[in-house]
Structure formats: structure tokens, C-alpha cells
């Protein structure tokens, strides 16, 4: 169990083994004192990353919210719990294996681009954006946020300090071109919305300016207004997670997110052959009910596939299918993936210079030569069995 749990509900105590920096906690001139206090100065994540990570363990951050809801692409609620209770580190550099697509590499470039993206946004919209430090909520002290910026209006003026009302915040994001569709059509991904609402909850802000740098070449600018209903849900969700799971050292149940599936797969890579474990009765009932739902969904998907194949048959060599009123009901245009096998077979001379050799493991030969290693590194495959009722068995 982490030393954090021994703190109980004394949220304002410094993390075990650490002290507050001189002058902190303090009232930030841009935030009312009854909303939040600044507990760490800006730039501490670079200047003293160990201290900064120690503070992150003393509460739930805005980037944790999507994971608690099962919406995070890479992190599950169970993993957040392991981090907050000190079981694993949240130091992403420990994950760096030189692969340009790892979580750490993306975070590294995001941090490096952050001031550039912020300055470009400020220049475009004629704003003064100041990078603050880390804040703890006074109303909900288990919430800790580290906003990317606070906006002074006009330059040099802090409304909260003069009693004129809260300021607005700024959040900077980066993403690859593969995720650009999440920002298309004026929308923004759920994780960014949740992060903004959490920052507004802690700091008492009315709105957040957001810029996402996409692929290092394009930007998407958004404005997020405060949503008190969503904030109430976030507060209740995080309160339950902190008090019912972190402080009691009780892991949260698994959710339906892909990140949770990947987390559990990593956690249990090795199987005990022939070993059986007794299921919790409620869990067994839920597992079988979920499997029944999956089978029903598959029937629906098969029906959809049948409809698509009917459309292909109706279209033939044409690209558009219309009904008797002239309305387009389907299109089948040559804008999909390249038909590589057919291209290679019919145009070997043109494609030859563009072929490259790749090392591929001969799995069958390896299994025959090293059966123990083959068995050790086989991925686990989950199968849900249909269970006959007692009446059916008799």
C-alpha cells in the first residue's frame, strides 16, 4: 500500500519525503482563493520531475478522467489505481524503447511543442497566456490540475485579483494525422473535453480556449464553455474513485474499454496450464449475459454485411446506387485500400523496384525447434463458453 493512503484525508500535507517549495501553497492572482490554491510553481515538471510526480499521486488529475470512464486510448482505470496507490510508476520515460510510436515518444513531443503551440495561439487571437503551476481544489481537494495556461484580459490584468470574476483557461494538445478526424467538423475528442471541464471545476473558470496541433502542420482551435452538469458528474466520479478505491486500497472493477483489455493482457501474460478458478457468482452471471449480448450483436452485424453485399450485387460495375426517387443509397468508388496482390501479379516490372524484404519469423519451424519457448510466448485467447442450465442437463 502506498504511503499516500496513510495520509488519510489530510490533502494539504506534502507528499511523504517531500516539502512544499518556498512560498507555497499560495493564492494565485488569477484564481479565487475559495476555488483553488497553487501548490507548485510552473515548470516544476521539468525542473524537479520526481517531486512533480510525487504531487500527482496526491490526487486525481484532469488527464485521469477519461481513463476512469473507460474512454482513454491507452490507460485503464485499474492502471490509474495502481499508479495512485504506488504499485507502479507513472514515469513514461520508463516505457521508452526507441519506438517512435510509443506513448512516451508522443508525450515527449507534445511537451516540447507545448510553448510553441501556445504562443502561436496567443498571437493569432491577441491574448496574453501565462503558464501557471499546479493547483489543488479547495472544494474538492482530491482534484489536482496543472493547466497549460491562464488568460489575462486585458494584458496584465487578473480579474479574480480585482474581484471582477474568473479568468479563462487555455489547453494545448498535439496529435498525429491518424487522429485528425477526432477534431474534424468543429468537434473535439472526449478526453480533451473532460480535461477542460476538470480544470474549470478546480479553478472556477467560465471557459477554456483549446488549440490542437495536428501532425505538426495544421491546427484546430476550439472554445469550451463551462458545463456545470458535467462537472457534477466528474466530481462524483472522482470522489468515488478516491474514497472507495484509492484510500481503501480496493481496485476498481474492469470496464469495457480497449485500454482495460490491453492492461489485463499485459498483467497476465502467462497462464497456469490446467488451473481453474471459481468465479464470483455475480461475475459469472454478468460474463454470460455479456456473451449473449455479443452473439446478438454479431447477428446484427451479419445482417448489415448481407445488406452491403446486396448493394455490391446491385451496383455491379457502377459507382452509385439510387432509389426510384433519385436518392443515393450507396456508392462503391475506387477510393479504398490498394489491391496489392493483384497489382503485383499484373504489373511486376513497375512494382519490382518498390518491393522491400522484411524479416518474418517462420513460426512453424520455430515451434518445432523450440517448443517450450513457443508455448511460453503464445498469446492468451479468451473464449466464453455457453453454460447449460441445470434443467437442460437433466
RADA-V511572 format. One record per helix or strand. SS is the DSSP state (helix for helix, strand for strand). FROM is the first residue (numbers start at 1). LEN is the number of residues. If there is no record, write none. Layout:
SS&FROM&LEN, SS&FROM&LEN
//
This chain:
helix&3&5, strand&26&1, strand&36&5, helix&44&4, helix&49&8, strand&60&1, helix&62&7, helix&77&8, helix&92&4, helix&103&23, strand&128&3, strand&134&4, strand&143&3, strand&149&4, strand&168&8, helix&177&10, helix&190&14, strand&207&8, strand&218&8, helix&228&19, helix&258&10, helix&281&35, strand&320&3, strand&328&4, helix&340&7, helix&348&5, helix&363&7, helix&371&6, helix&390&4
//
